[in-house]
């Protein structure tokens, strides 16, 4: 298998994208189809190390609201962890994320970690977060909105 550095196309996914798949949300079918296509093409799927934390929290929140049972949330988390998304995190990534959060006046630096990682690997970045997309897409043409 090739190393990630040799792949020509990488895809960075954020928690909002993955949650569409896990919760069968309005864009879940499209997100699942894209993920399957990328996996068949052998694309290198990446995310910052905070992805599982955000997914766990998202699943907990929807369980608290009664939209999933605790068992369904556990199964969804297992599915997320088995998607083959390669996780990255280091001090340089955090510093760059802080810079991007400031540059785009983002309300939190979490989202900027995905942007920083996508920039590092020259990857396309996919999100279901319209607010994030609208904040950055004019300056960052490699950011795509699931819609």
Kinemage of the C-alpha trace (Angstrom):
@kinemage 1
@onewidth
@group {chain A} dominant
@subgroup {mainchain}
@vectorlist {calphas} color= white
{ca unk a 1} P 0.000 0.000 0.000
{ca unk a 2} L 1.206 3.481 -0.823
{ca unk a 3} L 2.070 5.919 1.918
{ca unk a 4} L -0.212 8.951 2.309
{ca unk a 5} L 2.497 11.190 0.900
{ca unk a 6} L 2.296 9.395 -2.465
{ca unk a 7} L -1.467 9.773 -2.942
{ca unk a 8} L -2.427 12.442 -5.407
{ca unk a 9} L -5.842 13.134 -3.933
{ca unk a 10} L -6.663 13.240 -0.266
{ca unk a 11} L -10.033 13.997 1.248
{ca unk a 12} L -10.416 15.679 4.626
{ca unk a 13} L -13.771 15.053 6.305
{ca unk a 14} L -15.178 16.848 9.306
{ca unk a 15} L -17.529 15.573 11.982
{ca unk a 16} L -20.569 17.222 10.405
{ca unk a 17} L -19.980 15.195 7.223
{ca unk a 18} L -19.496 11.904 9.086
{ca unk a 19} L -22.517 12.553 11.317
{ca unk a 20} L -24.697 12.778 8.191
{ca unk a 21} L -23.794 9.151 7.478
{ca unk a 22} L -24.156 7.921 11.041
{ca unk a 23} L -27.533 9.484 11.727
{ca unk a 24} L -29.100 8.988 8.292
{ca unk a 25} L -29.669 12.734 8.118
{ca unk a 26} L -31.047 14.620 5.153
{ca unk a 27} L -27.717 14.416 3.303
{ca unk a 28} L -26.749 11.010 4.659
{ca unk a 29} L -27.335 9.142 1.410
{ca unk a 30} L -25.175 11.576 -0.567
{ca unk a 31} L -22.446 11.483 2.097
{ca unk a 32} L -22.466 7.674 2.086
{ca unk a 33} L -22.257 7.566 -1.714
{ca unk a 34} L -19.315 9.988 -1.764
{ca unk a 35} L -17.511 8.044 0.955
{ca unk a 36} L -18.024 4.776 -0.915
{ca unk a 37} L -16.768 6.352 -4.153
{ca unk a 38} L -13.645 7.708 -2.447
{ca unk a 39} L -12.937 4.366 -0.800
{ca unk a 40} L -13.320 2.529 -4.125
{ca unk a 41} L -10.947 5.027 -5.741
{ca unk a 42} L -8.428 4.440 -2.957
{ca unk a 43} L -8.509 8.030 -1.733
{ca unk a 44} L -6.648 8.763 1.487
{ca unk a 45} L -9.292 9.938 3.996
{ca unk a 46} L -7.943 12.230 6.708
{ca unk a 47} L -9.108 14.243 9.711
{ca unk a 48} L -7.570 15.840 12.774
{ca unk a 49} L -7.458 13.765 15.948
{ca unk a 50} L -10.426 15.670 17.321
{ca unk a 51} L -12.814 13.901 14.890
{ca unk a 52} L -13.704 10.981 17.220
{ca unk a 53} L -14.255 13.402 20.109
{ca unk a 54} L -16.661 15.495 18.054
{ca unk a 55} L -18.495 12.413 16.787
{ca unk a 56} L -18.789 10.963 20.297
{ca unk a 57} L -20.172 14.256 21.559
{ca unk a 58} L -22.603 14.555 18.652
{ca unk a 59} L -23.902 11.038 19.240
{ca unk a 60} L -24.239 11.735 22.962
{ca unk a 61} L -26.229 14.907 22.273
{ca unk a 62} L -28.697 13.219 19.929
{ca unk a 63} L -29.052 10.327 22.384
{ca unk a 64} L -29.876 12.831 25.146
{ca unk a 65} L -32.633 14.227 22.921
{ca unk a 66} L -34.052 10.735 22.392
{ca unk a 67} L -33.261 10.504 18.674
{ca unk a 68} L -30.983 7.480 19.154
{ca unk a 69} L -30.853 4.845 21.853
{ca unk a 70} L -27.551 4.418 23.714
{ca unk a 71} L -27.042 1.111 21.890
{ca unk a 72} L -27.647 2.760 18.507
{ca unk a 73} L -25.150 5.473 19.436
{ca unk a 74} L -22.546 2.825 20.312
{ca unk a 75} L -23.101 1.101 16.963
{ca unk a 76} L -22.825 4.429 15.150
{ca unk a 77} L -19.558 5.197 16.952
{ca unk a 78} L -18.202 1.759 16.011
{ca unk a 79} L -19.101 2.480 12.384
{ca unk a 80} L -17.370 5.869 12.498
{ca unk a 81} L -14.204 4.366 13.956
{ca unk a 82} L -14.160 1.724 11.208
{ca unk a 83} L -14.411 4.148 8.262
{ca unk a 84} L -10.663 4.116 7.671
{ca unk a 85} L -10.138 7.827 8.285
{ca unk a 86} L -6.501 8.526 9.160
{ca unk a 87} L -6.138 10.902 12.102
{ca unk a 88} L -3.448 13.558 12.521
{ca unk a 89} L -2.585 15.948 15.308
{ca unk a 90} L 0.552 17.802 16.342
{ca unk a 91} L 1.615 21.195 17.705
{ca unk a 92} L 2.183 22.680 14.248
{ca unk a 93} L -1.358 21.755 13.208
{ca unk a 94} L -2.775 23.418 16.336
{ca unk a 95} L -0.790 26.606 15.705
{ca unk a 96} L -1.919 26.780 12.086
{ca unk a 97} L -5.531 26.130 13.136
{ca unk a 98} L -5.349 29.036 15.560
{ca unk a 99} L -4.067 31.291 12.768
{ca unk a 100} L -6.865 30.195 10.421
{ca unk a 101} L -9.532 30.640 13.096
{ca unk a 102} L -8.342 34.211 13.575
{ca unk a 103} L -7.977 34.927 9.849
{ca unk a 104} L -11.543 33.812 9.088
{ca unk a 105} L -13.055 35.098 12.354
{ca unk a 106} L -14.382 31.622 13.137
{ca unk a 107} L -16.345 31.322 16.393
{ca unk a 108} L -14.210 28.337 17.484
{ca unk a 109} L -10.849 26.891 16.513
{ca unk a 110} L -12.147 23.323 16.192
{ca unk a 111} L -13.236 23.764 12.580
{ca unk a 112} L -9.941 25.434 11.717
{ca unk a 113} L -8.107 22.181 12.517
{ca unk a 114} L -9.813 20.536 9.545
{ca unk a 115} L -8.855 23.467 7.328
{ca unk a 116} L -5.242 23.386 8.539
{ca unk a 117} L -4.972 19.650 7.905
{ca unk a 118} L -6.511 19.934 4.443
{ca unk a 119} L -4.012 22.683 3.600
{ca unk a 120} L -1.120 20.589 4.890
{ca unk a 121} L -1.988 17.642 2.663
{ca unk a 122} L -3.319 19.680 -0.273
{ca unk a 123} L -6.621 17.876 0.256
{ca unk a 124} L -10.195 18.622 -0.669
{ca unk a 125} L -12.185 19.365 2.488
{ca unk a 126} L -15.816 18.291 2.802
{ca unk a 127} L -18.237 19.572 5.425
{ca unk a 128} L -21.970 19.649 6.054
{ca unk a 129} L -21.519 22.833 8.102
{ca unk a 130} L -22.986 25.629 5.976
{ca unk a 131} L -21.757 28.329 8.373
{ca unk a 132} L -18.160 27.137 8.051
{ca unk a 133} L -18.447 26.774 4.284
{ca unk a 134} L -19.820 30.296 3.861
{ca unk a 135} L -17.078 31.737 6.070
{ca unk a 136} L -14.204 30.324 4.010
{ca unk a 137} L -15.212 29.082 0.545
{ca unk a 138} L -14.445 32.300 -1.329
{ca unk a 139} L -10.831 32.193 -0.123
{ca unk a 140} L -10.431 28.411 -0.001
{ca unk a 141} L -11.763 26.852 -3.237
{ca unk a 142} L -10.959 23.317 -2.038
{ca unk a 143} L -13.703 23.504 0.621
{ca unk a 144} L -16.914 21.726 -0.412
{ca unk a 145} L -20.365 21.729 1.161
{ca unk a 146} L -22.440 18.576 1.315
{ca unk a 147} L -25.867 19.679 0.090
